[in-house]
Each structure stands twice: as structure tokens, then as C-alpha cells.
Amino acid sequence: MTVKPEDDWVEVVASIPSMLEDNATAAVMEANIGADGFEIRDQGSFKKSQPGRVELVFVTRGRDVAALTQRIDQALAPVGLHTEITTVPAPESAWRDKWKEFFKVFYVTPRIVIVPSWEKHEPTTAEVVLNLDPGRAFGTGQHESTRLCLRALDAIETRGHAARRVLDVGCGSGILTVAALKLWPESRAVMLDVDVDSVRVAMENLQLNGLESRVRGETRALGKLAGKYDVVLANIQLDVLEGLLPELVARVERGGVLIMAGLLAGQEKLLEAQLGAMKAGREFAVWGRGAEGEWTALVLYRGK
Ligand SMILES: C[S@@+](CC[C@H](N)C(=O)[O-])C[C@H]1O[C@@H](n2cnc3c(N)ncnc32)[C@H](O)[C@@H]1O
């Protein structure tokens, strides 16, 4: 199939046997594929894969599709012999908006409610409403790790934790920052992400909630940031958190809270052990642990 390379969105689809999903996903995550979006399609997705197979879908626009296909092929070569890679046009509106049908108003806690920007909702005065259009950034609230962070924020605010400065590392759609700024109306926040598009989307979401004057969004590395924060959030995967842990710890104010998520069950123990081996880490105590499905979050309190 001929695909016009410049302006049209295309999907480069690698179909693999289901049993190779974990290895194949790990292989493409490690390789620098350079697509604009990535999705794993299986039998549970709204666009289903073939039975017994899983599709790794790389969505892209304006890139060299042949080179992209080659990088996917190279990344998957060691994993399995039965990879089929096809390229199909994906008009932006078709793939971009389809998921919106499945994204409705929903409550993460009795008071925190997520409202997609295209849905209507009449909140009660007690509700903390997160208005959101995540676009292609991570963070709709539909992932367990995001929900664990939102529940942790709700819990620590309910227990009387005071926050004036919030840091959200790996902000994605900005969902956690929106929640924090609404839970603590006197607070200000810094959002960081390595992905420039995520920072842009996050700023748009902060604007959607009328919070843009209380936040700074940056692609700056955490190590280049100064200052201390009463709440530090990091919902990123284990290997990244392990690398960032000393810098995360350094940014937590005495009496402050560090919330880490994006961890599979059991991985929080590895971070706790790493923290215990750090001098500053001994000032932290576990305030709480959250779990949903195979995901966990760790909530740490830094003594005063
Ligand atoms: C799982 S998403 C979390 C998004 C959102 N905070 C949430 O809770 O739904 C992780 C985000 O971390 C970003 N990220 C990955 N490595 C990072 C790093 N070293 N520093 C900052 N952000 C990073 C990714 O681009 C992605 O937007």
C-alpha cells in the first residue's frame, strides 16, 4: 500500500504471537523507534487484533516511514520469527478521536471526579473536578498508577497534610498537578516531563481548569531544578525512578511527602531498599502503600 509520507497519519503495525508480547514490548521500548504514538492492541482493544496475536501499533506523521519500519524490524528481530509489519493510513480524526467514546465522567475517589472536556457534568460543591483533554499525553485517570496517585493525594490532604509547593515529575497530561492545585488552593506547582508535547498538553489542561497562573511546565531535567516541595509526585516506571531517586529525595521538604507510582507489585520494595541505603533516605518513613491490579504506589513522608 502506498502511503503519502508527509501530512497524513499512518500506523505501522507489527503483528506478533500473543505469547511474545512481553518480550516484544520490552524490545521496542528499549529501542529508540521514534514514533509519535504507541498502542498495544489485543482482543480487549476496541480495534481488535487477530486471535492469538497482539499488534504493536506505532502511529506517526511526517516521518520517514521506511526507516521507522526498519527500526521496528531490527528491534523485534531477536524476539521472534513471525513478525509481520504493515503500514496503513490512519486519518487523524479516526484514530485520535475514537478513544473519546470510551472516556466518560468518572469518580476516582468519592470527591475527585474526572471530566473529559467534551462531556457535561454538574458538580456538587464538595467535588474536586479535574477537567481534562489528555490528547496523546499519558494521564486520563484510566490507568491504575494515575488513580493510585490521585487517591494518595486525596488521602494525605484529608489527613491534614499542608502543601504550598508541588512538584510533578513526568506530568504527562498534567492530571496530578490539576488535582494537587485544586486540593490545596494556596499551592503552586512545577511540572516536568522529558516529552515536550506532554508539557504543552499539560499546560493546556491547567488552562482548562483556570490554574495556569499557579504552575510552571518545563522539559528541564529534574537534576537542574532547585528548591524544596511539600508534595513530590513521580508516576514513572521503576528503572527511571531508580535513576531519579536521589534527585527526587533532594527535592522533598522536611515534613513533605514523596509519592512514587508506575511500579508493578513488589517493585516498591526495591525502591524502599534503595532509599534505605541512602543517607537522606533514612529520614523517610512509609506513610502508605496503594495497590490496584498489578500496580502499586509508595507514599513516603520525610520527617521534620
Ligand atoms: C506514566 S506517565 C505519567 C503521567 C501522569 N503523571 C499520570 O500520573 O498519569 C509518565 C510520564 O513520565 C515522563 N517521563 C519519563 N521519563 C522521565 C524523566 N526522566 N523525567 C521526566 N519525565 C519523564 C513520560 O514522558 C510520561 O509523560
PDBQT file of the ligand as one rigid body, heavy atoms in Angstrom, charges set to zero:
ROOT
HETATM    1  C1  LIG A 401       3.194   7.069  33.285  1.00  0.00    +0.000 C 
HETATM    2  S1  LIG A 401       3.281   8.687  32.643  1.00  0.00    +0.000 S 
HETATM    3  C2  LIG A 401       2.535   9.591  33.990  1.00  0.00    +0.000 C 
HETATM    4  C3  LIG A 401       1.670  10.751  33.543  1.00  0.00    +0.000 C 
HETATM    5  C4  LIG A 401       0.868  11.401  34.668  1.00  0.00    +0.000 C 
HETATM    6  N1  LIG A 401       1.723  11.995  35.660  1.00  0.00    +0.000 N 
HETATM    7  C5  LIG A 401      -0.050  10.390  35.334  1.00  0.00    +0.000 C 
HETATM    8  O1  LIG A 401       0.133  10.128  36.522  1.00  0.00    +0.000 OA
HETATM    9  O2  LIG A 401      -0.951   9.883  34.676  1.00  0.00    +0.000 OA
HETATM   10  C6  LIG A 401       4.994   9.013  32.803  1.00  0.00    +0.000 C 
HETATM   11  C7  LIG A 401       5.471  10.313  32.196  1.00  0.00    +0.000 C 
HETATM   12  O3  LIG A 401       6.821  10.474  32.584  1.00  0.00    +0.000 OA
HETATM   13  C8  LIG A 401       7.562  11.036  31.523  1.00  0.00    +0.000 C 
HETATM   14  N2  LIG A 401       8.986  10.715  31.781  1.00  0.00    +0.000 N 
HETATM   15  C9  LIG A 401       9.659   9.573  31.507  1.00  0.00    +0.000 A 
HETATM   16  N3  LIG A 401      10.932   9.666  31.948  1.00  0.00    +0.000 NA
HETATM   17  C10 LIG A 401      11.076  10.888  32.522  1.00  0.00    +0.000 A 
HETATM   18  C11 LIG A 401      12.155  11.586  33.160  1.00  0.00    +0.000 A 
HETATM   19  N4  LIG A 401      13.335  11.047  33.307  1.00  0.00    +0.000 N 
HETATM   20  N5  LIG A 401      11.930  12.845  33.630  1.00  0.00    +0.000 NA
HETATM   21  C12 LIG A 401      10.708  13.411  33.488  1.00  0.00    +0.000 A 
HETATM   22  N6  LIG A 401       9.654  12.814  32.878  1.00  0.00    +0.000 NA
HETATM   23  C13 LIG A 401       9.829  11.558  32.417  1.00  0.00    +0.000 A 
HETATM   24  C14 LIG A 401       6.916  10.431  30.290  1.00  0.00    +0.000 C 
HETATM   25  O4  LIG A 401       7.149  11.238  29.146  1.00  0.00    +0.000 OA
HETATM   26  C15 LIG A 401       5.441  10.388  30.689  1.00  0.00    +0.000 C 
HETATM   27  O5  LIG A 401       4.743  11.560  30.298  1.00  0.00    +0.000 OA
ENDROOT
TORSDOF 0
